[in-house]
Amino acid sequence: MDKFRRTLGVFCAALILAAAAGCGKTTVGECVKQGSAAADAGDWETALKFAEKGVGCAPENVDAQLLKAIAAQRCRRRDDAYLAASQAVKLAPDNFNAQYTLGCVCVENGGRQLEAKRAFQAALKLRENDLDTLVALCNLTAETGDPDLLKYLKQLETAAPKSITDSAVFRNQRGVALLHAHSRDGALREFNAAQREDWNDPNIVYNAACAYDNYRLATGRGNRQAVRELYERYLKLTSADKSAEPTRNLVRIRVRELGGR
């Protein structure tokens, strides 16, 4: 999912309408209008230039700060993106787009997970059961091992259509949450369902392998060969992924311990 897609779509259309009431080309409204048009066309460098000009004209303008945050992030100017998003929240803490954008920027830049969670939580208070925000909170809490994952998954399950809650990604994350909650049987059911939906997702296969391996070690039950085959499938699926090499090394060791190749 493009984390910035909803934010941009929400405020760009409104900004174009607001700026259409006779703004001159040197005003912040016209800068945001032209910058938004450039962003819609995928020209993020131009969007950033207009956003910076708009912020220069009116640093208190929340829409200009938000456009700058999103455009700067797209242009890999991460410090500028964070500063603009933070400023937007300071200017308008009750603005949903400001809180959501700050959360996205913090997640994308790494190392600001706690601040991202606070921003997404603030956004969720402003727009209850917003699906993009709930998905963002599920992704974030899954990544950080946060026990709140199960809470947000339950909220998402209530608010989202079945096309989301029956998806492999959702079932996989629910499996992770149930593991954190020490519900091994529930986690295995979710991982099995996730694999039926997407047998070729290495994250799902790896999580299932680990869950079955831990279950077998904890209970003395389970199929040793089936666990080994899941690990071997993960190795096959990630054979061209250099970023997965640290995990692959651990999996190779475990496969040897289980009597595999």
DRENKE-18373 format. One record per atom (N, C-alpha, C): x, y, z; atom name. Coordinates in Angstrom, 3 decimals, m for minus. Atoms other than C-alpha are relative to their C-alpha. Layout:
% DRENKE-18373
xx yy zz atomo
X Y Z CA
...
END
This chain:
% DRENKE-18373
xx yy zz atomo
0.851 m1.203 0.000 N
0.000 0.000 0.000 CA
0.877 1.239 0.000 C
m0.707 m1.279 0.016 N
1.236 3.454 m0.829 CA
m0.481 0.803 1.204 C
0.420 m0.601 m1.261 N
1.225 5.044 2.630 CA
m0.439 1.439 m0.153 C
0.326 m1.400 0.154 N
0.895 8.539 1.263 CA
m1.172 0.239 m0.950 C
0.998 m0.181 1.048 N
m1.772 7.914 m1.368 CA
m1.269 0.641 0.538 C
1.267 m0.520 m0.511 N
m4.812 8.578 0.786 CA
0.162 1.444 0.447 C
m0.214 m1.362 m0.486 N
m3.352 11.684 2.439 CA
0.018 0.985 m1.145 C
m0.117 m0.915 1.132 N
m2.460 13.273 m0.868 CA
m1.344 0.183 m0.683 C
1.293 m0.089 0.663 N
m5.808 12.448 m2.410 CA
m1.011 0.794 0.799 C
0.975 m0.686 m0.846 N
m7.727 13.801 0.567 CA
0.145 1.499 m0.081 C
m0.080 m1.455 m0.116 N
m6.228 17.231 0.712 CA
0.285 0.710 m1.308 C
m0.325 m0.700 1.242 N
m5.069 17.956 m2.834 CA
m1.252 0.518 m0.703 C
1.212 m0.432 0.681 N
m8.571 18.080 m4.300 CA
m0.615 1.202 0.703 C
0.562 m1.116 m0.752 N
m9.747 20.374 m1.515 CA
0.825 1.260 m0.198 C
m0.867 m1.160 0.161 N
m6.747 22.630 m1.968 CA
m0.216 0.659 m1.356 C
0.222 m0.559 1.342 N
m7.360 23.040 m5.689 CA
m1.284 0.829 m0.017 C
1.248 m0.750 m0.069 N
m10.928 24.121 m4.962 CA
0.180 1.293 0.777 C
m0.199 m1.189 m0.818 N
m9.806 26.528 m2.253 CA
0.840 1.032 m0.717 C
m0.908 m0.924 0.670 N
m7.122 28.019 m4.458 CA
m0.593 0.578 m1.271 C
0.562 m0.411 1.279 N
m9.434 28.468 m7.441 CA
m0.769 1.314 0.077 C
0.818 m1.205 m0.169 N
m11.090 31.576 m5.991 CA
0.805 1.265 m0.277 C
m0.673 m1.216 0.437 N
m8.836 34.052 m7.772 CA
1.347 0.257 0.622 C
m1.316 m0.200 m0.596 N
m5.490 33.482 m6.062 CA
1.011 0.421 m1.060 C
m1.070 m0.390 0.914 N
m2.571 35.236 m7.718 CA
1.111 m1.015 0.016 C
m1.027 1.026 0.146 N
0.428 33.256 m8.831 CA
1.053 0.051 1.096 C
m0.997 m0.091 m1.059 N
2.563 34.503 m5.929 CA
m0.587 m0.355 1.361 C
0.613 0.314 m1.288 N
0.100 33.474 m3.216 CA
0.246 m1.456 0.375 C
m0.179 1.361 m0.462 N
0.362 30.363 m1.085 CA
m1.049 m0.925 m0.621 C
1.039 0.825 0.609 N
m2.946 29.136 m2.516 CA
0.363 m0.473 m1.383 C
m0.400 0.387 1.359 N
m1.623 29.168 m6.065 CA
1.190 m0.949 0.033 C
m1.151 0.907 m0.117 N
1.630 27.533 m4.981 CA
m0.464 m1.417 0.341 C
0.500 1.310 m0.388 N
m0.263 24.703 m3.303 CA
m0.785 m0.631 m1.144 C
0.773 0.512 1.137 N
m2.591 24.367 m6.282 CA
0.922 m0.590 m1.068 C
m0.910 0.482 1.045 N
0.272 24.051 m8.769 CA
0.851 m1.163 0.512 C
m0.769 1.101 m0.569 N
2.298 21.856 m6.434 CA
m0.805 m1.274 0.074 C
0.875 1.172 m0.056 N
m0.663 19.530 m5.960 CA
m0.191 m0.606 m1.386 C
0.145 0.491 1.370 N
m1.134 19.291 m9.718 CA
1.259 m0.752 m0.436 C
m1.256 0.678 0.333 N
2.543 18.398 m10.132 CA
0.091 m1.342 0.723 C
m0.027 1.252 m0.765 N
2.228 15.773 m7.384 CA
m0.912 m1.038 m0.626 C
0.931 0.930 0.650 N
m0.802 14.233 m9.088 CA
0.595 m0.581 m1.286 C
m0.653 0.458 1.227 N
1.324 13.970 m12.237 CA
1.272 m0.792 0.289 C
m1.201 0.742 m0.368 N
4.139 12.290 m10.305 CA
1.284 0.787 m0.083 C
m1.185 m0.859 0.079 N
6.515 15.250 m10.660 CA
0.276 0.565 1.391 C
m0.176 m0.372 m1.399 N
7.644 15.407 m7.056 CA
1.017 1.120 0.188 C
m0.962 m1.097 m0.098 N
10.608 17.724 m7.631 CA
m0.706 1.345 m0.185 C
0.753 m1.237 0.228 N
8.290 20.382 m9.071 CA
m0.972 0.253 1.139 C
0.927 m0.144 m1.127 N
5.747 19.731 m6.331 CA
0.718 0.577 1.212 C
m0.765 m0.483 m1.149 N
8.442 20.306 m3.735 CA
0.384 1.468 m0.169 C
m0.357 m1.406 0.241 N
9.543 23.578 m5.350 CA
m1.178 0.920 0.305 C
1.179 m0.818 m0.287 N
5.994 24.939 m5.229 CA
m0.343 m0.016 1.487 C
0.297 0.100 m1.427 N
5.513 23.655 m1.689 CA
0.936 0.888 0.807 C
m0.968 m0.831 m0.718 N
8.697 25.356 m0.501 CA
m0.283 1.483 m0.216 C
0.357 m1.392 0.270 N
7.640 28.573 m2.196 CA
m1.225 0.387 0.817 C
1.191 m0.272 m0.795 N
4.259 28.332 m0.501 CA
0.310 0.161 1.471 C
m0.396 m0.101 m1.401 N
5.823 27.726 2.903 CA
0.763 1.299 0.241 C
m0.719 m1.263 m0.120 N
8.104 30.686 2.268 CA
m0.938 1.197 0.061 C
0.996 m1.081 m0.008 N
5.080 32.884 1.561 CA
m0.805 0.016 1.290 C
0.888 0.082 m1.171 N
3.046 31.629 4.523 CA
0.356 m1.247 0.810 C
m0.421 1.174 m0.777 N
4.837 29.282 6.969 CA
m1.080 m0.541 0.927 C
1.089 0.461 m0.870 N
1.640 29.094 9.025 CA
m1.067 m0.771 m0.769 C
0.994 0.683 0.818 N
m0.246 27.474 6.130 CA
0.204 m1.521 0.106 C
m0.111 1.441 m0.257 N
m0.914 23.847 7.074 CA
0.066 m0.794 m1.299 C
0.021 0.741 1.263 N
m1.671 22.701 3.515 CA
1.344 0.061 m0.715 C
m1.321 m0.118 0.618 N
1.652 24.041 2.237 CA
1.013 m0.876 0.731 C
m0.919 0.836 m0.779 N
3.501 22.304 5.071 CA
m0.218 m1.485 m0.299 C
0.290 1.401 0.302 N
1.729 19.019 4.331 CA
0.496 m0.391 m1.385 C
m0.491 0.284 1.343 N
2.489 19.214 0.629 CA
1.519 m0.090 m0.007 C
m1.464 0.053 m0.086 N
6.114 19.957 1.462 CA
0.459 m1.309 0.645 C
m0.383 1.236 m0.682 N
6.270 16.991 3.845 CA
m0.063 m1.198 m0.939 C
0.186 1.148 0.884 N
4.929 14.529 1.279 CA
0.968 0.059 m1.179 C
m0.895 m0.134 1.156 N
6.932 15.912 m1.652 CA
1.449 m0.217 0.413 C
m1.382 0.176 m0.473 N
10.153 16.063 0.379 CA
0.289 m1.475 0.273 C
m0.193 1.430 m0.253 N
9.657 12.447 1.466 CA
0.195 m0.755 m1.315 C
m0.138 0.643 1.309 N
9.206 11.396 m2.157 CA
1.350 0.302 m0.636 C
m1.299 m0.404 0.561 N
12.386 13.269 m3.060 CA
1.164 m0.417 0.899 C
m1.009 0.534 m0.928 N
14.260 11.502 m0.233 CA
0.692 1.087 0.827 C
m0.488 m1.035 m0.908 N
14.754 14.724 1.707 CA
m0.720 m0.212 1.332 C
0.750 0.510 m1.138 N
13.740 13.005 4.886 CA
m0.046 0.970 1.168 C
0.011 m0.969 m1.097 N
14.764 15.642 7.413 CA
m0.999 1.113 m0.280 C
0.953 m1.052 0.371 N
12.796 18.278 5.516 CA
m1.439 m0.506 0.119 C
1.344 0.578 m0.094 N
9.800 15.941 5.335 CA
m0.459 m0.055 1.449 C
0.359 0.112 m1.417 N
9.869 15.329 9.071 CA
m0.281 1.368 0.614 C
0.194 m1.337 m0.564 N
10.238 19.011 9.948 CA
m1.319 0.617 m0.471 C
1.245 m0.562 0.534 N
7.350 20.005 7.656 CA
m1.214 m0.686 0.608 C
1.131 0.726 m0.591 N
5.055 17.268 8.964 CA
m0.174 0.367 1.468 C
0.068 m0.391 m1.408 N
5.920 18.151 12.556 CA
m0.590 1.396 0.149 C
0.521 m1.363 m0.058 N
5.216 21.808 11.862 CA
m1.498 0.026 m0.293 C
1.430 0.068 0.315 N
1.851 20.938 10.329 CA
m0.802 m0.436 1.232 C
0.685 0.460 m1.212 N
0.893 19.072 13.518 CA
m0.009 1.087 1.071 C
m0.044 m1.099 m0.973 N
2.033 21.976 15.689 CA
m1.026 1.079 m0.354 C
0.942 m1.025 0.445 N
m0.068 24.365 13.608 CA
m1.447 m0.457 0.151 C
1.387 0.495 m0.001 N
m3.139 22.121 13.529 CA
m0.052 m1.411 0.586 C
m0.007 1.339 m0.616 N
m3.067 19.243 16.046 CA
m1.305 m0.767 m0.200 C
1.281 0.671 0.236 N
m6.726 18.501 15.286 CA
m0.270 m0.259 m1.482 C
0.118 0.250 1.434 N
m6.085 18.083 11.558 CA
0.374 m1.462 m0.269 C
m0.246 1.425 0.257 N
m6.408 14.416 10.537 CA
1.181 m0.201 m0.948 C
m1.065 0.185 0.992 N
m4.149 14.776 7.486 CA
1.369 0.309 0.573 C
m1.284 m0.346 m0.606 N
m1.420 16.420 9.550 CA
0.502 m1.150 0.863 C
m0.413 1.099 m0.881 N
m1.351 13.619 12.142 CA
0.353 m1.248 m0.803 C
m0.249 1.201 0.797 N
m1.578 10.858 9.551 CA
1.307 0.130 m0.795 C
m1.223 m0.206 0.774 N
1.182 12.371 7.415 CA
1.232 m0.091 0.890 C
m1.133 0.105 m0.922 N
3.493 12.759 10.416 CA
0.271 m1.463 0.333 C
m0.194 1.417 m0.279 N
2.912 9.106 11.265 CA
0.685 m0.718 m1.149 C
m0.600 0.633 1.184 N
3.744 8.028 7.713 CA
1.465 0.376 m0.158 C
m1.388 m0.460 0.139 N
6.901 10.142 7.594 CA
0.889 m0.663 1.046 C
m0.789 0.626 m1.060 N
8.086 8.758 10.945 CA
0.260 m1.478 m0.294 C
m0.171 1.414 0.341 N
7.514 5.175 9.784 CA
1.007 m0.159 m1.137 C
m0.876 0.107 1.167 N
9.242 5.722 6.438 CA
1.452 0.310 0.356 C
m1.364 m0.423 m0.317 N
12.268 7.377 8.028 CA
0.666 m0.898 1.024 C
m0.574 0.922 m0.966 N
12.759 4.754 10.730 CA
0.497 0.709 1.251 C
m0.528 m0.533 m1.244 N
13.813 5.255 14.322 CA
m0.961 0.895 0.758 C
0.981 m0.858 m0.667 N
10.667 7.220 15.214 CA
m1.326 m0.752 0.184 C
1.201 0.820 m0.080 N
8.243 4.372 15.822 CA
m0.972 0.475 1.076 C
0.883 m0.450 m1.070 N
6.915 5.730 19.114 CA
m0.744 1.268 m0.410 C
0.648 m1.219 0.472 N
6.228 9.135 17.584 CA
m1.021 m0.318 m1.092 C
0.944 0.416 1.046 N
4.588 7.438 14.602 CA
m1.276 m0.557 0.624 C
1.174 0.585 m0.649 N
2.301 5.471 16.897 CA
m0.881 1.084 0.609 C
0.789 m1.085 m0.599 N
1.255 8.619 18.769 CA
m0.758 0.786 m1.059 C
0.653 m0.760 1.071 N
0.501 10.407 15.505 CA
m1.166 m0.783 m0.591 C
1.091 0.812 0.546 N
m1.563 7.525 14.115 CA
m1.151 m0.120 1.006 C
1.048 0.062 m1.014 N
m3.436 7.229 17.408 CA
m0.808 1.300 0.024 C
0.695 m1.292 0.046 N
m4.228 10.943 17.252 CA
m0.886 0.083 m1.236 C
0.802 m0.003 1.226 N
m5.419 10.527 13.664 CA
m1.248 m0.866 0.158 C
1.129 0.911 m0.172 N
m7.641 7.616 14.665 CA
m1.071 0.615 0.906 C
0.976 m0.698 m0.841 N
m9.279 9.744 17.371 CA
m0.772 1.037 m0.821 C
0.639 m1.023 0.830 N
m10.002 12.397 14.758 CA
m0.903 m0.613 m1.066 C
0.823 0.672 1.018 N
m11.409 9.892 12.255 CA
m0.119 m1.470 0.399 C
0.162 1.325 m0.586 N
m12.683 6.830 14.053 CA
m0.164 m1.070 m1.075 C
0.073 1.170 0.885 N
m12.197 3.487 12.302 CA
0.470 0.285 m1.420 C
m0.578 m0.228 1.328 N
m10.308 5.036 9.374 CA
0.869 m1.202 m0.374 C
m0.670 1.256 0.353 N
m9.049 1.972 7.501 CA
1.492 0.176 m0.227 C
m1.424 m0.197 0.254 N
m5.732 3.419 6.332 CA
0.771 0.167 1.303 C
m0.672 m0.205 m1.286 N
m4.867 4.506 9.868 CA
0.075 m1.299 0.784 C
m0.033 1.282 m0.686 N
m5.834 1.148 11.327 CA
1.024 m0.947 m0.626 C
m1.007 0.828 0.675 N
m3.741 m0.647 8.698 CA
1.404 0.465 0.380 C
m1.317 m0.536 m0.376 N
m0.817 1.673 9.486 CA
0.364 m0.406 1.421 C
m0.272 0.394 m1.382 N
m1.132 0.931 13.208 CA
0.262 m1.500 0.110 C
m0.258 1.442 0.008 N
m1.320 m2.813 12.534 CA
1.400 m0.291 m0.528 C
m1.344 0.208 0.564 N
1.793 m2.668 10.355 CA
1.081 0.409 0.995 C
m1.000 m0.531 m0.922 N
3.676 m0.569 12.900 CA
0.146 m0.882 1.235 C
m0.082 0.801 m1.218 N
2.789 m2.632 15.953 CA
0.496 m1.422 m0.286 C
m0.548 1.309 0.376 N
3.546 m5.868 14.090 CA
1.518 0.079 m0.145 C
m1.438 m0.181 0.237 N
6.963 m4.538 13.091 CA
0.765 0.146 1.309 C
m0.704 m0.285 m1.257 N
7.838 m3.448 16.639 CA
m0.303 m1.012 1.097 C
0.344 0.980 m1.018 N
6.355 m6.442 18.472 CA
m0.860 0.583 1.111 C
0.841 m0.701 m0.972 N
3.897 m4.151 20.231 CA
m1.248 m0.842 0.302 C
1.189 0.804 m0.324 N
1.160 m6.056 22.128 CA
m1.319 0.655 m0.403 C
1.217 m0.665 0.477 N
m1.357 m3.453 20.929 CA
m0.430 m0.490 m1.379 C
0.350 0.516 1.328 N
m1.291 m5.252 17.567 CA
m1.350 m0.702 0.018 C
1.247 0.764 m0.028 N
m4.117 m7.559 18.604 CA
m1.202 0.929 0.128 C
1.092 m0.963 m0.160 N
m6.273 m4.599 19.687 CA
m0.350 0.664 m1.323 C
0.269 m0.689 1.266 N
m5.858 m2.821 16.356 CA
m0.494 m0.963 m1.070 C
0.516 0.989 0.940 N
m6.414 m6.009 14.401 CA
m1.490 m0.254 0.252 C
1.416 0.205 m0.319 N
m9.707 m6.547 16.234 CA
m0.840 1.184 m0.475 C
0.726 m1.183 0.451 N
m10.735 m2.960 15.502 CA
m0.119 0.025 m1.518 C
0.023 0.047 1.456 N
m9.778 m3.371 11.855 CA
m0.964 m1.074 m0.490 C
0.888 1.093 0.394 N
m11.653 m6.659 11.671 CA
m1.463 0.433 0.065 C
1.365 m0.499 m0.150 N
m14.796 m4.870 12.855 CA
m0.341 1.028 m1.078 C
0.268 m1.128 0.897 N
m14.425 m1.878 10.537 CA
0.180 m0.333 m1.479 C
m0.400 0.235 1.390 N
m12.998 m3.422 7.364 CA
m0.906 m0.998 m0.706 C
0.740 1.011 0.768 N
m14.708 m5.348 4.573 CA
0.724 m1.336 0.022 C
m0.588 1.345 m0.045 N
m14.121 m9.095 4.318 CA
1.163 m0.147 m0.968 C
m1.111 0.090 0.953 N
m11.825 m8.530 1.349 CA
1.336 0.304 0.685 C
m1.212 m0.290 m0.768 N
m9.325 m7.147 3.874 CA
0.212 m1.051 1.079 C
m0.181 0.896 m1.144 N
m9.976 m9.381 6.879 CA
0.223 m1.459 m0.408 C
m0.267 1.352 0.494 N
m9.850 m12.536 4.751 CA
1.317 m0.091 m0.774 C
m1.225 m0.016 0.797 N
m6.605 m11.498 3.066 CA
1.137 m0.718 0.718 C
m1.157 0.693 m0.557 N
m3.345 m13.351 3.567 CA
0.789 0.904 0.939 C
m0.767 m0.933 m0.837 N
m1.648 m10.251 4.963 CA
m0.652 0.157 1.363 C
0.709 m0.156 m1.270 N
m4.332 m9.771 7.620 CA
0.123 m1.260 0.847 C
m0.069 1.250 m0.766 N
m4.358 m13.440 8.631 CA
1.410 m0.222 0.534 C
m1.379 0.140 m0.450 N
m0.558 m13.423 8.824 CA
0.258 0.890 1.224 C
m0.216 m0.903 m1.128 N
m0.534 m10.374 11.102 CA
m0.779 m0.455 1.227 C
0.767 0.515 m1.136 N
m3.263 m11.861 13.248 CA
0.725 m1.192 0.631 C
m0.794 1.104 m0.533 N
m1.121 m14.973 13.592 CA
1.142 0.504 0.871 C
m1.086 m0.592 m0.785 N
1.801 m12.839 14.779 CA
m0.532 0.522 1.337 C
0.588 m0.548 m1.227 N
m0.462 m11.064 17.285 CA
m0.371 m1.112 0.978 C
0.390 1.101 m0.872 N
m1.781 m14.368 18.640 CA
1.222 m0.698 0.597 C
m1.236 0.540 m0.572 N
1.771 m15.647 19.062 CA
0.465 0.846 1.177 C
m0.373 m0.895 m1.100 N
2.558 m12.561 21.152 CA
m0.918 m0.195 1.202 C
0.967 0.225 m1.084 N
m0.579 m13.354 23.161 CA
0.070 m1.431 0.533 C
m0.239 1.375 m0.456 N
0.725 m16.939 23.692 CA
m1.149 m0.938 m0.353 C
1.046 0.882 0.483 N
m2.127 m18.479 21.726 CA
0.541 m0.764 m1.205 C
m0.657 0.736 1.072 N
m0.222 m21.081 19.722 CA
m0.989 m0.592 m0.992 C
0.972 0.643 0.896 N
m3.236 m22.939 18.359 CA
m0.670 1.031 m0.907 C
0.619 m1.054 0.801 N
m4.908 m19.723 17.227 CA
0.940 0.534 m1.048 C
m0.994 m0.502 0.955 N
m1.706 m18.512 15.602 CA
0.175 m0.972 m1.159 C
m0.173 0.987 1.062 N
m1.292 m21.755 13.677 CA
m1.187 m0.005 m0.956 C
1.179 m0.061 0.876 N
m4.851 m21.531 12.377 CA
0.105 1.184 m0.960 C
m0.104 m1.186 0.847 N
m4.201 m18.004 11.097 CA
1.093 m0.172 m1.057 C
m1.080 0.197 0.970 N
m0.892 m18.943 9.457 CA
m0.404 m1.007 m1.075 C
0.495 0.948 0.994 N
m2.537 m21.924 7.777 CA
m0.924 0.691 m0.997 C
0.919 m0.737 0.882 N
m5.266 m19.652 6.418 CA
0.769 0.949 m0.910 C
m0.807 m0.923 0.806 N
m2.665 m17.131 5.251 CA
0.710 m0.739 m1.121 C
m0.696 0.776 1.031 N
m0.728 m19.830 3.411 CA
m0.951 m0.467 m1.096 C
0.966 0.408 1.022 N
m3.872 m21.021 1.654 CA
m0.287 1.154 m0.962 C
0.243 m1.176 0.840 N
m4.357 m17.465 0.374 CA
1.221 0.370 m0.829 C
m1.225 m0.396 0.710 N
m0.722 m16.833 m0.578 CA
1.158 m0.876 0.462 C
m1.041 0.982 m0.295 N
1.726 m19.732 m0.578 CA
1.375 0.514 m0.410 C
m1.268 m0.494 0.532 N
4.410 m17.601 m2.229 CA
0.518 1.252 0.706 C
m0.484 m1.138 m0.771 N
4.814 m14.839 0.353 CA
1.022 m0.514 1.008 C
m1.026 0.551 m0.889 N
8.151 m15.508 2.110 CA
m0.230 0.336 1.470 C
0.250 m0.357 m1.393 N
7.088 m13.648 5.270 CA
m1.020 m0.943 0.627 C
1.019 0.917 m0.505 N
4.013 m15.831 5.631 CA
0.591 m1.387 0.216 C
m0.603 1.330 m0.106 N
5.975 m19.021 4.990 CA
0.971 m0.051 1.180 C
m0.959 m0.032 m1.112 N
8.702 m17.986 7.450 CA
m0.720 0.010 1.344 C
0.736 m0.060 m1.259 N
6.217 m17.081 10.183 CA
m0.656 m1.342 0.322 C
0.622 1.310 m0.210 N
4.390 m20.368 9.681 CA
1.045 m1.023 0.441 C
m1.068 0.932 m0.362 N
7.664 m22.303 9.853 CA
0.420 0.190 1.452 C
m0.412 m0.284 m1.375 N
8.698 m20.582 13.077 CA
m1.082 m0.416 0.997 C
1.097 0.340 m0.900 N
5.267 m21.065 14.625 CA
m0.107 m1.513 0.187 C
0.074 1.459 m0.101 N
5.182 m24.778 13.813 CA
1.219 m0.562 0.727 C
m1.219 0.453 m0.664 N
8.776 m25.195 14.963 CA
m0.103 0.212 1.509 C
0.138 m0.294 m1.429 N
8.084 m23.505 18.305 CA
m1.062 m0.891 0.646 C
1.060 0.878 m0.512 N
4.877 m25.504 18.723 CA
0.540 m1.413 0.233 C
m0.555 1.361 m0.119 N
6.735 m28.752 18.117 CA
0.956 m0.095 1.191 C
m0.950 0.009 m1.098 N
9.486 m27.824 20.581 CA
m0.700 0.118 1.358 C
0.693 m0.234 m1.269 N
7.014 m26.685 23.257 CA
m0.882 m1.175 0.418 C
0.986 1.046 m0.323 N
4.585 m29.602 23.008 CA
0.500 m1.417 m0.240 C
m0.468 1.327 0.358 N
6.635 m32.462 21.635 CA
m0.824 m0.639 m1.091 C
0.840 0.499 1.082 N
4.014 m32.823 18.919 CA
0.310 0.782 m1.279 C
m0.232 m0.691 1.258 N
4.137 m31.915 15.275 CA
0.911 m0.785 m0.914 C
m0.719 0.719 1.031 N
5.778 m33.046 12.070 CA
1.325 0.700 m0.294 C
m1.331 m0.565 0.181 N
9.519 m32.436 11.970 CA
0.291 0.278 m1.477 C
m0.259 m0.155 1.423 N
9.694 m32.937 8.198 CA
m0.795 1.163 m0.581 C
0.817 m1.104 0.502 N
6.824 m30.487 7.573 CA
0.612 1.343 0.368 C
m0.664 m1.242 m0.426 N
8.645 m27.801 9.571 CA
1.215 0.268 m0.878 C
m1.200 m0.148 0.837 N
11.839 m28.437 7.633 CA
m0.375 0.435 m1.419 C
0.407 m0.347 1.359 N
9.982 m28.209 4.326 CA
m0.450 1.466 m0.094 C
0.386 m1.416 m0.006 N
8.519 m24.836 5.280 CA
1.241 0.892 m0.010 C
m1.240 m0.780 m0.011 N
11.975 m23.505 6.104 CA
0.681 m0.053 m1.377 C
m0.624 0.148 1.316 N
13.300 m24.888 2.820 CA
m0.753 0.804 m1.063 C
0.771 m0.812 0.946 N
10.462 m23.204 0.948 CA
0.351 1.476 0.159 C
m0.405 m1.391 m0.223 N
11.383 m19.904 2.570 CA
1.340 0.280 m0.685 C
m1.300 m0.178 0.649 N
14.969 m20.363 1.360 CA
m0.157 0.098 m1.520 C
0.234 m0.038 1.447 N
13.687 m21.016 m2.159 CA
m0.617 1.333 m0.412 C
0.697 m1.241 0.354 N
11.404 m17.978 m2.167 CA
0.893 1.230 0.125 C
m0.865 m1.169 m0.230 N
14.166 m15.652 m0.957 CA
1.381 m0.158 m0.627 C
m1.330 0.303 0.560 N
17.013 m17.038 m3.055 CA
0.644 1.201 m0.688 C
m0.548 m1.167 0.707 N
17.404 m13.750 m4.983 CA
m0.051 1.269 0.844 C
0.177 m1.172 m0.861 N
16.763 m11.426 m2.025 CA
1.208 0.156 0.925 C
m1.221 m0.181 m0.799 N
20.094 m10.194 m0.664 CA
m0.301 0.548 1.398 C
0.332 m0.575 m1.304 N
18.397 m8.273 2.145 CA
m0.451 m1.067 0.997 C
0.464 1.072 m0.880 N
17.070 m11.576 3.515 CA
1.130 m0.906 0.469 C
m1.115 0.911 m0.278 N
20.535 m13.119 3.858 CA
0.222 m0.270 1.490 C
m0.179 0.314 m1.426 N
20.855 m12.710 7.653 CA
m1.010 m1.035 0.503 C
1.027 0.969 m0.402 N
17.569 m14.561 8.170 CA
0.242 m1.335 m0.682 C
m0.267 1.238 0.726 N
18.488 m17.102 5.509 CA
1.103 m0.812 0.684 C
m1.080 0.711 m0.691 N
21.676 m17.935 7.401 CA
m0.524 m0.734 1.232 C
0.596 0.652 m1.168 N
19.681 m18.668 10.557 CA
m0.868 m1.180 m0.410 C
0.869 1.080 0.474 N
17.214 m20.760 8.587 CA
0.835 m1.188 m0.465 C
m0.876 1.100 0.452 N
20.028 m22.788 6.986 CA
0.485 m0.822 1.188 C
m0.453 0.694 m1.202 N
21.341 m23.618 10.458 CA
m1.119 m0.882 0.558 C
1.128 0.752 m0.557 N
17.896 m24.687 11.607 CA
m0.362 m1.197 m0.886 C
0.288 1.116 0.910 N
17.354 m26.839 8.500 CA
0.997 m1.134 0.241 C
m1.016 1.040 m0.293 N
20.620 m28.668 9.215 CA
m0.306 m0.715 1.322 C
0.346 0.605 m1.303 N
19.532 m29.214 12.820 CA
m1.190 m0.951 m0.121 C
1.175 0.843 0.205 N
16.271 m30.667 11.561 CA
0.266 m1.179 m0.934 C
m0.380 1.131 0.837 N
18.162 m33.044 9.285 CA
m0.224 0.243 m1.470 C
0.214 m0.320 1.415 N
17.629 m31.197 5.992 CA
1.303 0.189 m0.720 C
m1.177 m0.165 0.834 N
19.982 m30.309 3.204 CA
0.794 1.218 0.453 C
END
